[in-house]
Amino acid sequence: MATTCLLLAGCLGTVVGSAVDVTLEVAKVPFKVAGAAIDVASGDDDDDKANNEDKDD
């Protein structure tokens, strides 16, 4: 009986740990999508600035 309880506790810990990992990854998705959308909307300002500085020389 004691062995069964220990095995069940270990299994439960694994399930809870996996659920937490999945929840964290799902929570990150909107931020990644929003960041990508902002990058697309803002364009490559850094590249344009570097090209303009090279032309001035």
N, C-alpha and C positions, 0 to 999 in steps of 0.2 A: 504494500500500500504506500509506504513512504517513497519507494523508488518511482512509483507511478506519479506521485505528487511532484517529485523533483523533475521528472521528464516533462510533465505538463507545464510546470512553471517555466522551464527552458523554452518550450515550444511557444508559450504565450509571450514570452519576452521577444522571441524572434518575430512573431506576428506583429506585435506592437511596434518594434523597431522598423520593420518594413513599412508599416502604415505611416509612420512619422516621416520616413524618407520620401515616400510617394507624395505625401501632403506638401512637404517642402518644395519638391520639384514642381508640383502643380501650381503652387503659389508664386514661383519664380517666372512662370510662362508669360503672364501679362506684362511684366516689366521688360522681359526680353523683346516681346513684340512691340511694345511702345518705344523702346530704345531703337529698334530697327526702323520703325516708322519715322521717328524723328531724324535719324541719320539720312534716310531717303529724302525727306522733305527739306532738310537743310542743305543738302548737296555736299560737294567737296570744297568747302571754303578754304581749307588749309592748302589744298593743291593749287587753287586759283591764286592765293596770296603768294605762294612760293614762285609761281610762274611770273607774276607781275614784278616781283623783286628782281628776278633774273633779267628781265627785259630792261629795267632801269639802268643796269650796269653797263 
